[in-house]
Amino acid sequence: MTSPAKATPAKATAANPLDALRSRSYLALLVLAGLIGAPVSAIAYGFLALVSKLQGWIFSDLPKGLGFHAEPMWWPVLPLVLAGVLVALVIRYLPGRGGHSPADGFKAGAGPPGPAELPGVLLAALATLSLGVVLGPEAPLIALGGGLGVLALRLANRGAPARASAMVAAAGSFAAISTLLGSPLLGAFLLMEASGLGGATLEVVLLPGLLAAGIGSLIFTGLDSLTGLGTFSLAIPNLPHLGPPTVGEFGWSIAIGVMAALVGSGIRWLGLLLRDRVERRMLVLTPLAGLAVAGLAIAYAAGTGKGSSEVLFSGQDALGPLISHSAGYTVGALVLLVVCKALAYGTSLSSFRGGPIFPAMFIGAAGGIALSHLAGLPLVAGVAMGIGGMSVAMLRLPMTSVLLATLLLASDGLEVVPLAIVAVVVSYVVSVRLTPVPAADAADGPAPGPAPPAGPS
């Protein structure tokens, strides 16, 4: 009887991502991330300043220059149709199709655009944001920041490995939105959760990103003091004080979570439904989508006497005034605002290029304010739950949505954290249940179980 040979399995030597932290090349990468953070954030600041100036000129200065005392009610038709023409031309004829479609949701980990694609991303974003389309600047800024970071790395080292390119792209994206959401930490958390990184790999990518974000925040603050144009940061100050949450408010958090999921799912469905049709005849139907957005803004202005700008644009600049002056809105006006903004948002998702965060937050806040007229729901709690519920319904990022709902409310954010968490969880679960299962996944059926152990030979 022969004795079995003694097994000597070779030890697998998996590379430890943290080993990169000890290398000289990683230190050089940190320095490069810091150097990239300054110009990328300055470019992002200039982009946001340009968008703000164009919005003011197109919707205020130009009508007055043409002899009108104020913006005519029909005025949004002109810029929105022009936006449709310009964005359709960019998507059709320039490399990269102007960036990814926002109807697919927030995609921070989709990879940065190549150098040839950057002009298309920039032009589509400028046309979308400055001409009144209901989308935000965060997705184009993330794409532009990542693309510029990779371009800088290629100019410095053409033979850089793919891992270095990924880290520098992340650093550029961190820098580009360093203060857009009110805090560089909130922007960094958004990118981390959206990219799905974790463990040691997250630490390796996080350090260059945080360094670039910190430098970017300083650049935004410095440019604000030099130019006086503002920090272009989301902030909601001077809110009424809120006490500890009550049992009734927890009941409201469940109800608001369900309502936000229903509204968000409807907006997603509308965006995808229209996109399938618009892409077949883009040059004709994208301007018509812009016309539809303008019509919704005009309908809201005619029905309430408020400005059409509350329906147009991302809602980033209008969110604070909406909450601060909420007493000046009737429940009917708020409901009409939610309906018109949601329909304009879904239409914009189908055809244009931009980010989904700020319109979702604005709709959630407006809905929370409307519901706060009912018994047992304070204003700030309704706003926080509405923002959290709508954000997670559109982004599918639960932790980021809780932070968006709480950190923006300053000292009252601590009081509404439990309520925001419940609203976010409920909205997330209901949204997932309402999302149709892709045909390929449904056809695959359940995953096969483990193979049975082999019998004796």
C-alpha positions, 0 to 999 in steps of 0.5 A: 500500500503506497502512502499518498503523496504529501500535498504541498499547495502553493500559497496564493500571494494576493497583493495587498492594496495598502502596500501602495501606501508605502511606495514612493510612487503613491507619495508622488501620486498624492502630490500630483492629486494635490497639484491637480486639485487646484486647477480642476477646482478653479475650472469648476468654479469658472464653469459654475460662474459662467452658468450663473452669468449666462442664466442671469443674462438669458432670463433677465438682462436679455429681455430688458435689453429687448425692451421688455420691463420684465421677463415675458411669461412666454420667454422660457420657450426660446431658451428651452427650445434652443437648449434642445437644438444644441444638446441634440447636435452635441449628442449626435455629432460630438464624441462621447454623446455629451456624457451619460444619460441622467435617465440611467441614474447617478453614475460616478463610477462609470469612468471619466471621459477621454480627452476627445469627449471633454468638449462634448460634455462641457458644451452639453452641460452649458446648454442644459444648465444655462438655458433652464433645463431641470438638471443639476451641475454635479454629474457634468462636474464629476465627469469634467473633473475626472477627465481633466485629472486623467488628461493631466496625468497623461501629459505628465506620464504617458505610461501611467498604469490604469490604477494611477489613472483611476485614482487621479480621475477620482481626485479630479472629481472630488475637487470639482464638487468639493463645495457644491453640496455644502461640504467637501466631506458630503461630496466625497461621501457621494462619490464613495457610495456611488462608486461602490468601493470598499475596504483597503481599496477605498483607503487607497483611492480616498486619500488623493480624493480628500486631498484634492477636495480639501484644496478645491474647497480652499480654491472655491473660498479664495475665488469667492473672496476675490470675485464676489461671485459666491461659493456656489455651495448649497446651504440652507441657513436660518431655519426655525428650531425643531424639537426632538422627534415625536411618535406622530412624526415617525408616522409621517416619515413612513408616509413620506417615504412611500410617497417619495418612492411613488413620485420618484418611480414615476419620474424615472419611468417618464424619463426612460419612456421618453428617452426611448422615443426621443433617441429615434429622432433626436434632432426633432424631438429634443427641442420638443422636450425643451418646449414641454419643459417651458410649457410646464414652467409657464403653466405654473407661473400663470397659475400661481403668479410666481416666477417660472424659474421655480420650475426651471433650472436645477433648484439648487439656488431656489431651494433655500429661498423656497424654505425660508419664504414658505409662508408665502406659498399656498398648499395649492401653489406647492402642489402645482410646483411639485407636479410641474417640477416633477414632469419637467424633471422627468422630461429633462432626464430623457433628453438632456445632460446633467445631474439628478441630485438638486431637482430631486431635493427641490421636489422633496422639499416642496412636497415636505413644505406642502405636507407640513400644513397638515397636523403633526408635521413641523416644517423642518421635519417635513423638508428633511424627510422629503429631501431624503426620500426623494433623493434616495428614490432618484439616486439609490444611495441611502447613506448619501441621501440621509446626509443630504437631508440632515447636514444641510439643515445645520443644527436642526439636522441632528434632531431630524436624523432618525426621521430622515433615516426612516423616510430614506429606508422606506423610500429605498425599499419601496423604490426597489420593489417598484423597479421592474426586474430586467428581462435578462435577470428574470430569465436567469432564475435563481443562482445554482446552489453549490455543487455536491461533494465528490464521492470517494473514488 
